[in-house]
């Protein structure tokens, strides 16, 4: 008796991180522990990117939100806190 082959799950979120029109990220940006470094890296990437559709602020915040949402309940409380502080730092860097 043959069993039906299960379709492979696609990692659509990984493709978004690599091919997104939002911005080109520096390697390991979300692995950093310092919220200021994360925010500064996102700002640099957003301002250098030629592929973004919105403003640099929108692109940087969008990618940070996407990463946070993608991690969901798999992110530890301390990691969520770091990313939340990175959002605040990003707002400060853009004067918002």
N, C-alpha and C positions, 0 to 999 in steps of 0.2 A: 504494500500500500504506500503510495507516494504522498508525501506531505507537501503542502503548498509552501513555496519559499516566501519568507517574510521580506517585504521591501525594506531596503536600508533607510534608516532615519537620516535625514539630511540635516547637516549642521548649518542652518541658514544664518544663525547669529554669528558664527565664525566668518562666514562670507561677508556679512555686513561690516565686521571689524576690518576686513582686508580690503574690500572694494567699495566702501561707502563713498558717496559723493560729499559727505559732510567734511571730511578732512583726512589727511595722511598723518597717522600717529607715529610718534617716536617709539621705538621698541621698549617694552616693559614699563610704560608710563603708569599703568594701573597697579603694578606690583610695588610701587614705591610706598613708603610709610609716611612720608611728609606731605600733608595736604597742600602746602605752598609749592612744593616741587611739582605735584600733579597738576595744579592749576596753571603754573607757569609753563609747563610743557604743553598743556592743551592750548594755551593762548598762543605760544610760538607756532604750534602746528596749524592752528586755525588761521593765523595771519599769513603764513607761508603758502597755504594750500591754494591751488588754482582751480580745484574741483568743487569747492563748496558753493552752495546755492544761496545761502542766507548770509547774514553778517558774521564776522568772526566770533562774536559772542554767542550767537545762536548756534553755530556749528559746534563750538567747544562745549557748551552746556548740553546740547543734544547728545553728543557722544558720551559725556559723563552720565547723563540720565539713562542712556541706553545700556551702558555697562552695569550700572546699579540695578536696573530692572532685570537685566539678563541674569545677573547673579541670584536675584530673588532670595529665597530662604536658604540658599547654600552659602551666602555670605555671613561671616561671623558678625557679631555685634560690634566688635572693635573695627572691623573692616568697613562696615556701614557707617560708623561714626567718622572714620577717616575720609570716606568719600563725601559724606555730608559736609564736613569741614572744607573739603576741596571745592564744593559748590560755593560756599560762602567766600572763600578766597578768590574764586573766579569772578564772583560778583564785585568784590573789592577791586580786583585788577582792572575791571572794566568800568569802575566808578558807578556801580548800580546798587 
